[in-house]
């Protein structure tokens, strides 16, 4: 209902009263604003005028010099080189496209470069300098400087940019740097201002990424005087930043070069590790790629070539690659069985060439069987049936326990990207991931490193180093930061394994290479002081189908490359006083003794001799062939180092 | 006051309305907008492009809209207040899902010609709905808790949606603008005392929550607060806007550096110089005299609104007029306080001067309502 008229009038009066009160408050606020304005513009005007003049003096950040990465001999793996570049500022340029077209007449600019620069200027705020071209020769910079009046907003700048003098050799370990991306910035809580310097680069993968905090350093600043149109007149003072710290890795570039050359033509990985300190002397993944391409911004065809290559050059097979370890896993099963006391060293098990378990037939690699074998001969001849038998007695839990003690199925703490954890399969794992119960057959497959078991070459190297030293050696990649030694594995705790069992397994490994019936006898080292002990492994990728067998496919060579078996070899040397451990995986190489063992032998000899080994280390009949190969490798190494230096 | 009562008294109709427009107010608004054109022309280095020209066109459009709104009887606006409010809420929900992202916040819908910011629109619809609500409400119930809570909900609904965008500045303005209408409508003092007390509590909570799991603001907002409290901690980062703005303003002195002579704006030391920080350019080029003059123009607009409101007889007309004025005041007071370093940088434009479409159009619609209330007020028969 309508309120009576008197109420309406009273309400109007009330509103008016309140309006006046509010008006009063507003007046007071405006008074305060006026007072503040007067205070700033009249009383403190001189002070602010001074600041305004100082504003013509600009502060600019100087990017810090990124720390160098050396190998253990002090060879630079990642360095910095002078880099002349040209930047453009949108709001100074006016018509950016016209200026860029003019610039393209002076220096070598592709249509793509112009389009990219144009896009970048539009994406950034108008006063942000955008890099148009990098790595220009000095005369191009001089041309730009001489034509400055015709190129508003364009300035040549000099800076340092990352360079990897060894090219592809350490691409997977050291990684590369690249421009800061939106994703990089978003990942940070409060990005440092230095990240917004145009062209600033941060580590994207590998050591460059994981030691970013160590390598980056802190930005410096310089005060420069700008004139009324914003052009830099002179530098007033300069405060250098703190350069990033230098990192020394445990790797040996000469050994790495050798390993890379030795693996050429294969899709493979090899690791050399010091069994006492855990130092990784070489971590190679072949084929590799040139990290310098990424620093410059890789072109689309180059990138496509890398991603479409069947050998996957971008993947770091050494730490990210997972393979069924095959027979190299047998030491784990052997030690576990001995520890559990379910087999004695002398017990002989009969191998007829196969074993039947719950209605399924599991074959030994030797169809005819090994006859009666004990622990040592089972390792050296790699008898599968022996291990089927003891694994059945042991069960998967016992195997997993030993596997973990030897460093398998876990991520080792290294500054590398995407380190794979591998897999020690358990009953629970199979139940949750596959929804199926664990079968006896799964344990039997695991006994010979097949089935669900997965390890990386890095883990296999760690396992071998632990077997050789008897201590829980952890891999080490960073040797020193700014000359200060990093803690190593020199005092790694003992594995707590019975010395008798360790010696027995080592003897088995010794006989692999040095007993006539051993699977790697043909790739033995005859030099007594450098004798190698090891274990071959061949892991199945696909089993040969019945049709293929019927069609006569018998040997690995008859299969297409990507269906052949992986070839593995792990070893240490010298056999009686181990210093180095090696692991080699050749993807689809065929067989461990034919494809991986020779590589491992050449690498470990090279490492022990710190150079080309004498031919007397090899069995006499092989020496001619080895001599030719050594010559070829030396040429190959020279070619590749010259090649990457030449590009620099 | 019903239509019947209007009919008894004399209300201008037809072409006679033109005579009853508050022309002084129109003149004042044009003068303020003129200051804006001048500054945008100066900032562009003595050119109409890229800012002054579109701004002039927008103001012309704004004026046209103001007259359209003004010539529609005020009781029509009272009747559609609820509808307008509901529509603006829908738009706020719409931008939540489909809006474009700018400056890290969801804010606008692109309509082609202009970018409509529903948060701006809701400032006016909120004033309308509150005015209509108190017009409808029995005056004796104004201060009863239930009816106060309803008014509060009307305010908090759009505020919460705007805060989600996240646009802290507009959310605070909505809150303050709505509160002003409630105050004008005669809600008891006690409520305001409680709210102000709670406000102090919230500020404390916001500062205490920092760095904990239940942190109440975005990190960038905390950084702005830090920079506001002490711009020198990060003169090249978060404190940059404030430091540069204060330098520009202070260096203007008594009479300024002269039209188009401001070094700070010329050399691009000033950020957002054509939008939120446009007052600093004015203060740099025309000094204290220029800044004070603009403040005087603003004050006159407020005074004209208050005087006009006093002559009105309908509660709706009075509340809308005063509510629009209060919003207008909040706009320029917060903006000026911000550029003078008295308030944190919250992204509030200088009304009618800053470059931008939505805020100007919405304000002109608001003044259209003020004009409509002014024209259609009943006068005694002469």
HADDOCK unambig.tbl for C-alpha pairs under 7 A between the chains (distance, minus, plus):
assign (segid A and resid 12 and name CA) (segid B and resid 313 and name CA) 6.66 0.50 0.50
assign (segid A and resid 12 and name CA) (segid B and resid 315 and name CA) 6.63 0.50 0.50
assign (segid A and resid 14 and name CA) (segid B and resid 186 and name CA) 6.78 0.50 0.50
assign (segid A and resid 15 and name CA) (segid B and resid 184 and name CA) 5.50 0.50 0.50
assign (segid A and resid 15 and name CA) (segid B and resid 185 and name CA) 6.04 0.50 0.50
assign (segid A and resid 15 and name CA) (segid B and resid 186 and name CA) 6.67 0.50 0.50
assign (segid A and resid 16 and name CA) (segid B and resid 310 and name CA) 5.92 0.50 0.50
assign (segid A and resid 18 and name CA) (segid B and resid 184 and name CA) 5.26 0.50 0.50
assign (segid A and resid 19 and name CA) (segid B and resid 184 and name CA) 6.09 0.50 0.50
assign (segid A and resid 19 and name CA) (segid B and resid 306 and name CA) 6.93 0.50 0.50
assign (segid A and resid 33 and name CA) (segid B and resid 337 and name CA) 6.78 0.50 0.50
assign (segid A and resid 34 and name CA) (segid B and resid 292 and name CA) 6.64 0.50 0.50
assign (segid A and resid 37 and name CA) (segid B and resid 288 and name CA) 6.68 0.50 0.50
assign (segid A and resid 38 and name CA) (segid B and resid 288 and name CA) 6.49 0.50 0.50
assign (segid A and resid 40 and name CA) (segid B and resid 250 and name CA) 4.90 0.50 0.50
assign (segid A and resid 41 and name CA) (segid B and resid 249 and name CA) 6.85 0.50 0.50
assign (segid A and resid 41 and name CA) (segid B and resid 250 and name CA) 4.55 0.50 0.50
assign (segid A and resid 41 and name CA) (segid B and resid 251 and name CA) 6.60 0.50 0.50
assign (segid A and resid 41 and name CA) (segid B and resid 252 and name CA) 6.16 0.50 0.50
assign (segid A and resid 41 and name CA) (segid B and resid 253 and name CA) 4.35 0.50 0.50
assign (segid A and resid 41 and name CA) (segid B and resid 254 and name CA) 6.02 0.50 0.50
assign (segid A and resid 41 and name CA) (segid B and resid 287 and name CA) 6.87 0.50 0.50
assign (segid A and resid 41 and name CA) (segid B and resid 288 and name CA) 5.93 0.50 0.50
assign (segid A and resid 42 and name CA) (segid B and resid 253 and name CA) 5.49 0.50 0.50
assign (segid A and resid 42 and name CA) (segid B and resid 254 and name CA) 5.60 0.50 0.50
assign (segid A and resid 44 and name CA) (segid B and resid 250 and name CA) 6.81 0.50 0.50
assign (segid A and resid 45 and name CA) (segid B and resid 250 and name CA) 5.17 0.50 0.50
assign (segid A and resid 45 and name CA) (segid B and resid 251 and name CA) 5.31 0.50 0.50
assign (segid A and resid 45 and name CA) (segid B and resid 253 and name CA) 5.03 0.50 0.50
assign (segid A and resid 46 and name CA) (segid B and resid 251 and name CA) 6.97 0.50 0.50
assign (segid A and resid 48 and name CA) (segid B and resid 247 and name CA) 5.27 0.50 0.50
assign (segid A and resid 48 and name CA) (segid B and resid 250 and name CA) 5.10 0.50 0.50
assign (segid A and resid 48 and name CA) (segid B and resid 251 and name CA) 4.73 0.50 0.50
assign (segid A and resid 49 and name CA) (segid B and resid 250 and name CA) 6.94 0.50 0.50
assign (segid A and resid 49 and name CA) (segid B and resid 251 and name CA) 4.18 0.50 0.50
assign (segid A and resid 51 and name CA) (segid B and resid 247 and name CA) 6.38 0.50 0.50
assign (segid A and resid 52 and name CA) (segid B and resid 247 and name CA) 5.88 0.50 0.50
assign (segid A and resid 52 and name CA) (segid B and resid 248 and name CA) 6.73 0.50 0.50
assign (segid A and resid 52 and name CA) (segid B and resid 251 and name CA) 6.45 0.50 0.50
assign (segid A and resid 52 and name CA) (segid B and resid 264 and name CA) 6.86 0.50 0.50
assign (segid A and resid 228 and name CA) (segid B and resid 267 and name CA) 6.64 0.50 0.50
assign (segid A and resid 229 and name CA) (segid B and resid 267 and name CA) 6.52 0.50 0.50
assign (segid A and resid 230 and name CA) (segid B and resid 267 and name CA) 6.22 0.50 0.50
